[in-house]
Amino acid sequence: LNPEETGDQPMKTVTISTEMASDVTKAALDSETGTFSWQNGDVISVLATDDKFYDFKLTSGADSKFAEFTGNLPKDVNITSVATYPAIVPNGTPNTFWSDNTLNYVLPSSWTWKKDVSNVPMVAIFEEGATDMAFKQVGGVMRFPITNMPREATLIFTMPDKTITGEFPLKLVVPGEAAMVAGTTASQVIINYSSDTDGQDVEFNLPVPTGTYNKFTLEIKANDGTQIYTK
């Protein structure tokens, strides 16, 4: 722990060591081997003793299942016993997500694409105050590689018979013991993509609950609303 002063509130920097459970082999970035690895740009949400979630950003361990994440906490605050990936709870948000070993995991209906971020829904449960934790999957990912992705465009995924957004209560005593399950009502996900992203060939990793997906529509629209592509 390295105490430092940030603005008017004393802050400290905390580094967490993370790993992937050895049996996690699905919904990963590697299309050939199916294995997961942490990537540059990854961020986790960690619950602290002031009952707020804080962002911890990857600082080492990219391309490995072992990594370190670093974040800033108020000086008199410590981490508790739960963390999520991706950082589904905004930094500094009061806790309404974790209680009595139940986590309300949130799958957003709108978010912004980031290069190499896998979006595999994961949770880590650990002893309060520990700085070592292991993540396990609680959902899956639908991967969509798109060539010649237009800049300044938006992807829209419509699921006519599956619920893949909102809060999914998980009763977690042992990490990975429970998983999100897709509901049966329609849902839509918007992924924003802009000219400040690099490259024309893009891989979109859409986090989803456990389920079988036979029907969906993919649309690409320009910023003015013009439909460029639909399938």
C-alpha positions as CSV (number, residue, x, y, z in Angstrom):
1,L,0.0,0.0,0.0
2,N,1.4,3.4,-1.0
3,P,-0.5,6.3,0.7
4,E,-0.7,9.4,-1.4
5,E,-2.7,12.6,-1.3
6,T,-5.3,13.1,-3.9
7,G,-7.2,16.4,-3.7
8,D,-8.7,17.2,-0.3
9,Q,-9.2,13.5,0.6
10,P,-6.3,11.3,1.7
11,M,-6.0,8.4,-0.7
12,K,-4.0,5.2,-1.0
13,T,-3.1,3.1,-4.0
14,V,-3.8,-0.7,-3.7
15,T,-2.6,-3.4,-6.0
16,I,-4.5,-6.7,-6.3
17,S,-3.2,-10.0,-7.8
18,T,-5.7,-11.9,-9.8
19,E,-5.8,-15.2,-11.6
20,M,-8.3,-17.3,-13.6
21,A,-9.4,-20.6,-12.3
22,S,-7.7,-23.4,-14.1
23,D,-11.0,-24.9,-15.4
24,V,-12.0,-21.7,-17.2
25,T,-11.6,-22.5,-20.9
26,K,-14.7,-20.9,-22.6
27,A,-15.8,-17.6,-24.0
28,A,-12.2,-16.3,-24.2
29,L,-10.3,-14.1,-26.6
30,D,-8.2,-16.8,-28.3
31,S,-10.4,-18.1,-31.1
32,E,-8.2,-21.1,-31.7
33,T,-7.5,-22.4,-28.1
34,G,-10.6,-21.0,-26.3
35,T,-8.4,-20.0,-23.3
36,F,-8.9,-16.8,-21.4
37,S,-6.2,-14.2,-20.9
38,W,-6.3,-10.7,-19.3
39,Q,-5.8,-7.9,-21.7
40,N,-4.5,-4.3,-21.7
41,G,-7.5,-2.1,-20.9
42,D,-9.2,-4.5,-18.6
43,V,-10.9,-3.0,-15.5
44,I,-12.5,-4.8,-12.5
45,S,-15.0,-3.4,-9.9
46,V,-14.0,-4.1,-6.3
47,L,-16.3,-3.5,-3.3
48,A,-14.7,-1.6,-0.4
49,T,-15.5,-1.2,3.3
50,D,-17.2,2.2,2.7
51,D,-19.9,0.1,0.8
52,K,-18.8,1.5,-2.6
53,F,-17.4,-0.1,-5.7
54,Y,-14.0,1.1,-7.1
55,D,-12.3,0.7,-10.4
56,F,-9.0,-1.3,-10.5
57,K,-7.2,-1.1,-13.8
58,L,-4.8,-3.8,-15.2
59,T,-1.2,-2.7,-14.6
60,S,0.6,-6.0,-15.5
61,G,-0.1,-9.5,-16.7
62,A,-1.6,-8.8,-20.1
63,D,-1.8,-12.0,-22.3
64,S,-1.7,-14.1,-19.2
65,K,-4.3,-15.7,-16.8
66,F,-2.4,-14.0,-13.9
67,A,-2.5,-10.2,-13.6
68,E,-2.3,-7.3,-11.3
69,F,-4.9,-4.5,-11.0
70,T,-4.3,-1.2,-9.3
71,G,-6.9,1.3,-7.9
72,N,-7.2,4.2,-5.5
73,L,-9.2,4.0,-2.3
74,P,-9.8,6.5,0.5
75,K,-7.0,6.2,3.1
76,D,-9.2,4.6,5.8
77,V,-11.0,2.3,3.4
78,N,-10.1,-1.3,2.5
79,I,-11.4,-3.8,0.0
80,T,-14.0,-6.3,1.1
81,S,-14.8,-9.7,-0.4
82,V,-16.3,-9.4,-3.9
83,A,-15.1,-8.2,-7.3
84,T,-16.6,-8.3,-10.8
85,Y,-15.3,-8.3,-14.4
86,P,-15.8,-6.2,-16.4
87,A,-16.3,-3.2,-14.2
88,I,-20.0,-3.4,-14.3
89,V,-20.5,-0.9,-11.4
90,P,-19.3,2.7,-12.1
91,N,-16.4,3.9,-10.0
92,G,-17.5,5.2,-6.5
93,T,-21.0,3.9,-6.8
94,P,-22.8,3.1,-3.5
95,N,-23.4,-0.6,-3.1
96,T,-26.9,-1.8,-4.0
97,F,-25.5,-4.9,-5.8
98,W,-24.1,-7.2,-3.1
99,S,-25.9,-8.5,0.0
100,D,-26.2,-11.8,1.8
101,N,-24.0,-13.6,-0.7
102,T,-26.2,-12.5,-3.6
103,L,-24.7,-10.3,-6.3
104,N,-27.0,-8.5,-8.8
105,Y,-24.7,-8.8,-11.9
106,V,-25.5,-6.1,-14.4
107,L,-25.4,-6.6,-18.2
108,P,-25.7,-3.1,-19.8
109,S,-28.1,-2.3,-22.6
110,S,-25.5,0.3,-24.0
111,W,-21.8,0.5,-23.9
112,T,-18.7,1.6,-25.9
113,W,-16.4,-0.9,-27.7
114,K,-12.8,-1.2,-26.5
115,K,-10.1,-3.1,-28.2
116,D,-9.2,-6.5,-26.8
117,V,-11.6,-6.3,-23.9
118,S,-13.1,-9.8,-23.7
119,N,-16.3,-8.9,-21.7
120,V,-16.5,-12.5,-20.2
121,P,-18.8,-12.1,-17.2
122,M,-16.9,-13.1,-14.1
123,V,-17.0,-12.8,-10.3
124,A,-14.3,-13.3,-7.6
125,I,-15.3,-14.0,-4.0
126,F,-12.5,-13.9,-1.4
127,E,-11.7,-13.2,2.2
128,E,-12.2,-9.7,3.3
129,G,-9.1,-7.5,2.9
130,A,-7.3,-10.1,0.8
131,T,-5.2,-8.8,-2.2
132,D,-5.2,-12.2,-4.0
133,M,-8.3,-13.3,-5.8
134,A,-9.5,-15.9,-8.4
135,F,-12.2,-15.1,-10.9
136,K,-14.8,-17.6,-12.3
137,Q,-17.3,-17.2,-15.2
138,V,-20.9,-16.5,-14.5
139,G,-22.0,-16.1,-18.1
140,G,-20.7,-16.3,-21.7
141,V,-19.9,-14.3,-24.7
142,M,-21.1,-14.1,-28.3
143,R,-18.3,-13.1,-30.5
144,F,-18.9,-11.2,-33.8
145,P,-15.8,-10.5,-36.0
146,I,-16.7,-7.8,-38.5
147,T,-14.5,-6.8,-41.4
148,N,-14.4,-3.2,-42.8
149,M,-16.3,-1.9,-39.8
150,P,-17.3,1.7,-40.7
151,R,-16.1,4.4,-38.4
152,E,-18.6,6.6,-36.5
153,A,-21.2,3.8,-36.4
154,T,-23.3,1.9,-33.9
155,L,-24.0,-1.9,-33.6
156,I,-27.5,-2.9,-32.5
157,F,-28.3,-6.4,-31.3
158,T,-31.9,-7.3,-30.9
159,M,-32.9,-10.5,-29.2
160,P,-36.7,-11.2,-29.8
161,D,-37.0,-13.9,-27.2
162,K,-34.1,-13.6,-24.8
163,T,-33.4,-11.3,-21.9
164,I,-29.7,-10.4,-22.0
165,T,-29.7,-7.0,-20.3
166,G,-30.4,-5.7,-16.7
167,E,-29.7,-7.2,-13.3
168,F,-29.2,-11.0,-12.8
169,P,-29.3,-12.1,-9.2
170,L,-26.5,-14.6,-8.4
171,K,-26.5,-16.5,-5.1
172,L,-22.7,-17.0,-4.7
173,V,-21.1,-18.9,-1.8
174,V,-18.4,-20.5,-3.9
175,P,-17.2,-18.5,-7.0
176,G,-18.8,-19.8,-10.1
177,E,-21.4,-21.9,-8.2
178,A,-24.3,-20.0,-9.9
179,A,-24.6,-18.6,-13.3
180,M,-26.8,-16.0,-15.0
181,V,-29.7,-17.5,-17.0
182,A,-31.3,-15.7,-19.9
183,G,-34.9,-14.8,-19.5
184,T,-37.6,-15.0,-22.3
185,T,-38.5,-11.4,-22.9
186,A,-37.1,-9.4,-25.8
187,S,-34.0,-7.2,-25.3
188,Q,-31.7,-4.9,-27.3
189,V,-28.0,-4.0,-26.8
190,I,-26.3,-1.0,-28.4
191,I,-22.5,-1.0,-28.9
192,N,-21.0,2.4,-29.8
193,Y,-18.0,2.5,-32.1
194,S,-16.3,5.7,-33.2
195,S,-13.4,7.0,-35.3
196,D,-11.1,7.1,-32.2
197,T,-11.0,3.3,-32.3
198,D,-8.2,1.8,-34.4
199,G,-8.6,-0.5,-37.4
200,Q,-11.4,-1.5,-39.8
201,D,-11.5,-5.2,-38.7
202,V,-13.2,-5.4,-35.3
203,E,-14.1,-8.2,-33.0
204,F,-17.2,-7.6,-30.8
205,N,-17.5,-9.6,-27.6
206,L,-21.1,-9.4,-26.4
207,P,-21.6,-10.6,-22.8
208,V,-24.7,-12.8,-22.4
209,P,-26.3,-15.0,-19.7
210,T,-26.2,-18.8,-20.1
211,G,-28.7,-19.9,-22.7
212,T,-29.2,-21.1,-26.3
213,Y,-29.5,-18.3,-28.9
214,N,-31.1,-19.1,-32.2
215,K,-32.7,-15.8,-33.1
216,F,-31.2,-12.4,-33.2
217,T,-30.8,-9.4,-35.5
218,L,-27.6,-7.5,-36.0
219,E,-27.8,-4.0,-37.4
220,I,-25.1,-1.4,-38.1
221,K,-26.2,2.2,-38.3
222,A,-24.3,5.4,-39.1
223,N,-24.5,8.2,-36.5
224,D,-27.2,9.9,-38.5
225,G,-29.4,6.8,-38.1
226,T,-28.9,5.5,-41.6
227,Q,-28.9,1.7,-41.7
228,I,-25.7,0.4,-43.2
229,Y,-26.1,-3.3,-42.7
230,T,-28.6,-5.8,-41.2
231,K,-28.5,-9.6,-40.8
